[in-house]
Amino acid sequence: MTRPIKKVVLAYSGGLDTSVILAWLREEYDVEVVAFCADVGQAEELDDVPAKAEAAGAVACVIADLREDFVRDYCFPMLRANAIYEGEYLLGTSIARPAIAKAMMDVAVEHGADAIAHGATGKGNDQVRFELAAMAIDPKIRVIAPWREWKLRSRTDCIDYAEARGIPVPVSKDKPYSMDRNLFHISYEGGVLEDPWNEPSEDMFLLTRSPEQAPDKPRYITIRYEQGDPVAIDGQELAPAALLEKLNELGGEHGIGRVDIVENRFVGMKSRGVYETPGGTILHKAHRAVESLTMDREVMKLRDSLIPQYAELVYRGFWFAPERLALQALIDDAQRDTSGEARLKLYKGQVSVVGRRSERSLYDESYATFEEDDVYDQSDATGFIRLNALRLRIRSGRS
């Protein structure tokens, strides 16, 4: 027999859904509820969250500042892998989920909870990401997903449920879309965006100017890398979170990092998402620039062949899976020489690499020059070409 649950840690935001979930857990499961809120840079005021949680019946409320950990231990490893899902999505929502789940599981241990709960719906990816991470950390943890259990089916149902129980919740007119924000990006889904023919309204975007409204003068910046991680902008060393915040500011001013895609969710359906990732877009471009100097050709070919698989693992919630960890070990080993600087031009929604240099560079001007040199015998190319053409010549000569 399954043991009864005594205490639950709930991923809590203080909004309508999670306030209702908190009360529903107490009523349906007769449990104590610890409200957990992770600060991953969502730029929301969190000071009133504990009071809201207490009013909804929580026995405790924990707010964890994960901003530095999130960027250093999740975003940067993913950026070392150059991970992009389906050619365009830099995985900003996906990568926040394991960071939140790990901190949530730490709180469950600290408070002696035997279950966790979340407000993800049964249609999306987040339910999978949260639960896979939790089970990888503690296979015995119980997970409660109210949207897969209760009979509430709409926002109106949730409002009625809250009002009937005197639960104070913020109630406002629906936005024409849903939004998720962290230090790495903002995502927009649902509402008017569900029709993939609809162009997003310009007033929806929060991090970036439109390219049309961006400055007419380009901005040049230099990013320095050490073993695959960015460490400085224009010579100023910055901690991971501060560095990303600075690039978000610079990229946003110049209209960089907007993506509008129809993606394939893990659960099977297609979904339209609009994303703003200004800092991440700049870092992706800069990282590639330094790698172009420092990474061996065949190692890069091998690593690049693994990017789709790595990105899919992150998207689908397998951050703590052994295959992602194995890929990360290979990728990080290949990053040992990825140190140097990339110079970039930010202009009207575009990031252009205009310079790169490295003390670990494999680029040798004496070999690459079109001028006279004394290190490369051009006649060697004759045999090289003939050997590579051998199978083609044999095939062509078949009767």
N, C-alpha and C positions, 0 to 999 in steps of 0.2 A: 504494500500500500504506500502511496505517496504521502510523505509527511506534510502536515498542514503548514502553510506559510505564516510566519510570525511578523516578519519585517521586510519591507520592500524599499529599494532605492529607486526613485522615479527621476528620469531625465526631465527636468522642469524648467520652463521658461517664464512662467507667470502669466502667460496668455490664456485665452479661453480654453483651448483643448486640454492643456496640461493641468489647469485648475480643476476642470471637470473630472479628468482622469484621477487626480489625487483624491477627490471626494468619492468617486466611484470605487476606487481600490479599497478605501476604508469601509465602504458600505457593502461591497460585494464579497470581499475576501476577509473582512474583519481583521485588518492588519494595521500595524504602525507603518507610517510612510515617512521616509527621509527624502526631502526634495533636494535634487542635485542640479546645479546650474554650472555649466562650463563656459568660461570666458575664453573664446578663441578669436577675439577681435571682432565681434559682431557689431561693435559701436553702438550698443544699447545701454541705457542706464540700468544698472543692476542693483542699485542701493535699496530699492523698494521690493525686491524679490523676496527676501526673508519674511517681510510683513505679509505679503500676499500668500506665501506658503503657509504661514501660521494661521491666517484667516481661513484657509481652505482645509486646515486640520493636520498639517505636517507636524511631526514630533521634533524635527530638526531641519535646518536648511544649510546646505554646504555650497559655497561659491568657490570654484577653483579657477585660479588664473593660469591658463594653459598656453598663453600666447607665445612665450619663449620656447617652451617644449614643443608646441605645435609646429613652429617654423623650423627649429633645429632638427628635431627627431622624426618629422614626418614629411614636411614640404621639401626640405633640402635633400634627403635621400631620394625622393621621387624625382626631383630636378636633376640629380646626378645620373638618373636613368633616362633623362629626356622623355619621360612618359607623356604620351598624348593618346587619348582614346578616340578611335575612329577618325583619326587624321586632324582633329581640331580641338577637342575638349581637353583642357589642362588639369581636369580632375579635382577642382577646388572643393566641391562638396564631398566627394568620395573620400579625400584624404583626411578630412576633419573627423570623420566618424570613428576610425580606430583610436584617435587621440582622445576623443570624448569617452568612448567605451572603456578604454584602459583606466582613465581617471575615475570613472563611475564604479568600476570593479574594485578599485582601491578603497573607495568610500564604503562599498558594501562590506568589505573585510573589516574596515575600521569600526563600523557600526553594528557588526554582527548580523547583517541582513542575509536572508536565504533566498532572495529573489530580486530581480530588477524589472523595471517596466519602462516603456517608451511610448511616444505618441505617434510613431510612424504608421502610415496606413498599410493595408494589405496589398496595395497596388504598386508600391514604389520599391526603390532599391534600398532605402535606408533601413528598413526592417531587417533585411538580409545582412547589411554591413554591421549593424549594432549587435545582432545576435551571433553572427559568426565570430566576431571579435570576443564577445563575452564567453562563448563556449570554448574558444581556444585558450582563454585564460583560466577558466574554471569549468570543467565539463559538468559539474554537478549543479551549477547555478540554474535556478528556475527563471524563466522569462515570461512576463505577462505583456501581451500586446492587445490592449483594449479594443482597438479598431477591428481586430479579428474576432472579438468575442461579444462585445455588447450590441445592443439593439439600436443605439443611436446611429443615425445615418447622415446627418447634415449639421451644418452650423446652427440652424434654427433649433434642432433637437438639443444640441449642447447648451444653447442659451436657455431654453426652457428648463433643462435639467438643473442648471446653475441657479436660476431664479427660484425654482421650487424649493431649493435647499439653502437659500440665502447666501450663496457663494458670490463674493464680489469679484467680478471679472470685467476686464476692459471690453466693451462692446462698441464697435464703430462700423461704419459702412464698409462693406467688403472692398478690398483692393481688386482691381481688374486682373490681378495675377498674384502668385505667391512668391516670396522672396526668402533666400537663405544667404547669410553673409558671414564671412570670417576674414582673417587677415590676408588670405590668399586670393579671395574673389567674392563676387556676388552672383547668385544664380536667380533667374526669373523663370517661372513655369506657371502653367494653368491659366484659367480665365480667358482673356482675349487672346492669349498666346496659343491656346489649344488649336486654333485654326492656323495652320502653318503658312497660309497666304497673307495673314495680317502682319504688317510691318510694326515693330515695337514703337511706341510713342517715345519721342525724345525726352520727355520729362520723366520717364521711367528710370533712366540711368542715373546712378548715384556716384560712381567712382570716376567716370570718364566724360570729358567733353566730346561732342561730335567732332569728327575730323574737320568739318567745315568751320567750326567755331574755335578750333585750336590755333595757337599763335602762328603768325606768318613767318616767324624766324625759327629755324631749327635749334634744338638744344643738343649739345654734345656732352656725353658723359663717358667716364672710364670706370669699369668694374674690374676689381682684382679678385682672382681666384686662388685658393690654396687647396690642393688635392680634391678638386671638384666642387668645392663650396665657395660662394661669394663671401668676401670678408671686408671689402672696402669700396666706397664710391668716391671717385675723384680724390683718392688719397686719404680719405677719412675712414678709419676703421669703425665698423658698427657691429653691434650684436645682431643676431639673425632677425629678430622681430623688428628692430629699428631700421635695419637695412631694407627689409621688405616694405615697411611703411613708407620709407623715403622713395623707393621706386614706384610704389603705388601713386604717390603724389606726383612725381615727375611724369610717369606714363599717363596718368589720368588727365593731366593738363594738356598733353599732346594727343589725346584721343586714341590711345593705344590699348589694345586688349579686348575689344568687343568680338564676340563670336555668337552666331545664330545658327543652330543646327537642329536636325532631327536625329536623335540617337536611339540606339536599341537598348532598352532596359533589360536587366538580367532576368526579370520575371517573364519577359517575352514580348511585351508590347513596345511600340515605338512611342517616343515622347519628344516634344519640341522644347528645347531649352535655349535661353539666351543668357550669356555669361559676360562678366567683366573681369578680366584678369590682367591689369596693366603691369604690375610688378613681375608677375610670373612670366608674362610674355617677353619682357625685356631679359629676364634671367635665362630663359630658354635659349634665346638668340645669342646672348653673350657666352653662355656655356659652350654652345656648339662652336663658336668662334675660337675659343681657347683650345678646345679639343682638336680642331682642325690642324693646329700646329703640333700638338703633343702626343696624340694617340696613334699608335701603329695602325696601318691600313687594315690588316686582317683582324686585329682585335676590334677595331671599330665596326667592321662588317659583321662580326659575330655578335657584338653588343647590340647593334642596330636591328639585327634579325630577331632579337629577344624583346624589343620595345613593345610590339603589339601584345605579346603575352603578359609582360609586366603590367602594362596599362590596364589590361582586362582584369588582372588579379586585383588591382587597386579598385577599379570600378565596381567589381562584384563583391568586394568585402573580404578578400583573402589576404589582408595585410599581415596577419600573424600566422599564415600558413607556411609550412616548410618550404614549398616551392618558391614563394616570394622571398623568403629569407635566403634561400640558396642563390637565387638570381641576384639579390642585393649584394651578396658576398662577391660574386663574380664581377658585378658592375663596379663595386667599390675598389676592388683590386685593380681594375683597369683605370681607375681615377687617380692613382698614386702620382702620376706625372702631370695631371691636369691642373697646373699652376701657371699663372700668367695674367695678362690684362687684355680686355677687349674694349675697344673704343667704338661707341655707337652714336648714331644720329637719330634723334627722335623728331619726327616731323609729320604732321597731318595724318595720324593714325598708323604710321609705319615706323618700324625699327630697322635701321640699316647698319650693318657692320662696316665700319670705315677703317678699322685698324685692329691689329692683334699682335701681341708679342709675348714671349715666354723664355725664361731661362732654361726650360726643359724642352725647347722646340726641336723638332725633327726636320724642320725646314732649313735647308742649306742653300743659300743663294748661289754658291759656287757650282752646285749641281743644276739648279733650276734656271740659271741665266741663259738668255738667248745670245749673249755676247761670247767672245772667245773664252775658253776655259782649258785647264790642264788636268781635270779630274775625271772627265767622262769621255770615253772613246765612242764616238757616234757609230762607228762601223760595227760595234757589238750588237746594235739593234737589228742588223740583217739576220743573224742567226736566231735571235729572240723571236722575230716576226715569223720566220720560216717554221720554227718549231711549234709556235702557237697556231700556225695555219695548216699544220700537217694533217690533222683530221678533216679539215675542210677540203684540202686538196685531194685526199683519198676519197672522200665522199663524192666530190665533183667528178672524179675520174671513173666512177662506177659505170659499167656498161648497162 
